[in-house]
Amino acid sequence: MAAVSLRGITRHYDQSTEEAVSELNLEIKDGEFLVLVGPSGSGKSTTLRMLAGLEPLDSGSIILDGKDISCLDAKDRDVAMVFQSYALYPHMSVAENMGFALKVAGNDPQEIMMLVKESAALLNVEGLLERKPKELSGGERQRVAMGRAIVRKPQLFLMDEPLSNLDAKLRASTRTRISTLQRELGVTTLYVTHDQAEAMTMGTRVAVMNMGKLHQVASPQEIYDEPADIFVATFIGSPAMNILELSPGFTSPIFGPDSHHEILIGVRPDKWEISSVGMEVKVEAVEFLGADSYVYASLVSTGASLLGAEFLIFRCKPKEAPPTGEQIFLSPSEVHLFDKASGMRLKN
């Protein structure tokens, strides 16, 4: 196990006017499972590749277990990576795939087989060791790719969206398996994903990136309850947080006087309540999701507008959902305040 420190790392591609990763500072604790999440093009995979030694750094440094590894070749970093595509050798058996890196390193064949069987038992693939990758399901291939990383007993695991090729049901069960396995092994892990559900359910901490910059690093609960800025607030949470902009001079019994015109107001869908006064909306559509329903509504009240969304969304119990076309009033039980100019969170 080892702690990792990313100190101002930057990566710029010649064909782009923007930096893929810009002066990123990030600390990963010894034995931690840190999830790096963000939309496509946010720089998360580039960060992972720089850590693995597959991309050079333009500036900054990477410290692993107190040692600067910034200029080391990938093979010398004691880092194991699990790729999105699994990257298994089709002509090799499962056992050969899992033990290949150790074979190249010159390890004893008996020791290799012992480590392969040990890892296979952890991953429930003991009965697949003689098969070729083409004979495996997507979930089995993913576990073999994990096993290939585990047998190396590295100081650091890097995982680049390893579940994106799986169907939704298998993805849910596999992420639980990965989280459990990481706790058992205790290996420091950086997991990259664009899926916020994976980020919020798997990581002990979550780092949110966008356009090459780090926006917030915190526990999943803190990121949900206290997003650092508008981007984090709207990216984390499904459906996204409603962001309201109030016009100068607008007064409301739920938002107070017009002093809010320099502030953006955020309300999570589960923090609206149907009431006799408040924000007047017209119900446009209702989504039934079993235990809950999501209601999509347009604003009727003048002086307020939605930022970055067509409809205001609120959650309610199916039996409480108003019919389409009805006009109702909503009041928030909790609001988040953001500075309109910078987008940064303000203390309520």
Secondary structure as GFF3:
##gff-version 3
##sequence-region A 1 348
A	DSSP	beta_strand	4	12	.	.	.	ID=ss1
A	DSSP	beta_strand	19	28	.	.	.	ID=ss2
A	DSSP	beta_strand	33	37	.	.	.	ID=ss3
A	DSSP	alpha_helix	44	52	.	.	.	ID=ss4
A	DSSP	beta_strand	59	64	.	.	.	ID=ss5
A	DSSP	beta_strand	67	68	.	.	.	ID=ss6
A	DSSP	three_ten_helix	74	76	.	.	.	ID=ss7
A	DSSP	beta_strand	79	82	.	.	.	ID=ss8
A	DSSP	alpha_helix	94	104	.	.	.	ID=ss9
A	DSSP	alpha_helix	109	123	.	.	.	ID=ss10
A	DSSP	three_ten_helix	126	128	.	.	.	ID=ss11
A	DSSP	three_ten_helix	133	135	.	.	.	ID=ss12
A	DSSP	alpha_helix	138	150	.	.	.	ID=ss13
A	DSSP	beta_strand	156	160	.	.	.	ID=ss14
A	DSSP	alpha_helix	168	185	.	.	.	ID=ss15
A	DSSP	beta_strand	188	193	.	.	.	ID=ss16
A	DSSP	alpha_helix	196	202	.	.	.	ID=ss17
A	DSSP	beta_strand	205	210	.	.	.	ID=ss18
A	DSSP	beta_strand	213	218	.	.	.	ID=ss19
A	DSSP	alpha_helix	220	225	.	.	.	ID=ss20
A	DSSP	alpha_helix	230	235	.	.	.	ID=ss21
A	DSSP	beta_strand	242	246	.	.	.	ID=ss22
A	DSSP	three_ten_helix	258	262	.	.	.	ID=ss23
A	DSSP	beta_strand	263	267	.	.	.	ID=ss24
A	DSSP	three_ten_helix	269	271	.	.	.	ID=ss25
A	DSSP	beta_strand	272	275	.	.	.	ID=ss26
A	DSSP	beta_strand	279	288	.	.	.	ID=ss27
A	DSSP	beta_strand	293	299	.	.	.	ID=ss28
A	DSSP	beta_strand	304	306	.	.	.	ID=ss29
A	DSSP	beta_strand	312	316	.	.	.	ID=ss30
A	DSSP	three_ten_helix	318	320	.	.	.	ID=ss31
A	DSSP	beta_strand	327	332	.	.	.	ID=ss32
A	DSSP	beta_strand	336	339	.	.	.	ID=ss33
A	DSSP	beta_strand	345	346	.	.	.	ID=ss34
###
